[in-house]
Amino acid sequence: MRKLVAGITIVGLMTLGGCSSKKADKSTTEVKHVGVLQVVQHPSLDKAYKGFKKGLKEEGFVEGKNLKIDYQNAQNNQDNLKSMSEKLVNEKSDLILGIATPAAQSVANATQKIPTVVTAVTDLKAAKLVNSDEKPGRNITGTTDMVSIKRQIKLLLSIVPKAKTIGIMYNAGESNSKIQADLATAALKKAGVKVLIKTANTTNDVQQVTETLASKVDGIFVPTDNTFDSAASVVGKVVKEKKVPLVASSVDQVRTGGLASIGIDYELLGEQTGKMAAKILSGKAKPANMPVEKAHDMKLVVNKSMAKALGIDPKSIKAPK
């Protein structure tokens, strides 16, 4: 990470800085066509898309002026991902954005030629999207939402220092989630804490999984996971009733139903991705030579209302080193 902001952001009070528009280096009347494929609708991914458009606008690419966006949302349906990817390719988009790993992989399968940027992908190399983060080597680059799992676990254990068992829950079908869950498991075992893992295949399974896990553990960790992010309010209701602290990798999961995170603001990550896309659209760079970027800013976010419901002073929660 290039920069870490250690201050606490209380949910409900955090605001994002404004942005201003400036002319693109290639001032032209040519309209660039950008295709967007998002795997499912939930706050983190929606904000990534919003930020993407903001980043493009800051670099002079404005919808209705010199930019046309074809936005597709697969709603977590594999058939939709395939057909929508093919649609964006057949329409000969100048650039395609894939939001989250399944969408990014679907676009990658559909084209090896059209410049593509991705965001909300934890490990681009593991997802077989790039040769390496430093030298992607293909038609794809973008931003990773990987956070320091060790620091997330340190944060959780600082909140429940006497914890004997910590639960981890995620969708085992999401490769990004499994990578983070494995890292969290290793960190917890190293700390001498027992780990209990539960998985949910769909949002319909989330409530039962959360209730089962929350009744058996002293704290819960949730990685960035599309299934659990989509059901964050359900998770929040359960952990509040069971009075179990939950640390998540997603800031939006914390805002809706968790306690704390040293996580990513997906709107800022999307904005970062939009600026990368602008360089490609302007002819200044090619994906093959653009290193994958990490989030510029990481913040400790605490859900004040959840802390009070759990009997925890939000000011007592600090970002571990």
ABEGO torsion letter per residue (X at the ends): XABBBABBBBBGABBBBBBBBBBBABBBABBBBBBBBBABBBAAAAAAAAAAAAAAAAAGBBBGAABBBBBBBAGGBAAAAAAAAAAAAAAGBABBBBBEAAAAAAAAAABAABBBBBBGBABAAAAGABABAABAGBABBEBBABBBAAAAAAAAAAABAABABBBBBBBAABAAAAAAAAAAAAAAAAAGBBBBBBBBABAAAAAAAAAAAAAABABBBBBBBAAAAAAAAAAAAAAAAAGBBBBBABAAAAAAABABBBBBBAAAAAAAAAAAAAAAAAGABBAAABBBBBBABBBBBBBAAAAAAAGBBAAABBBBX
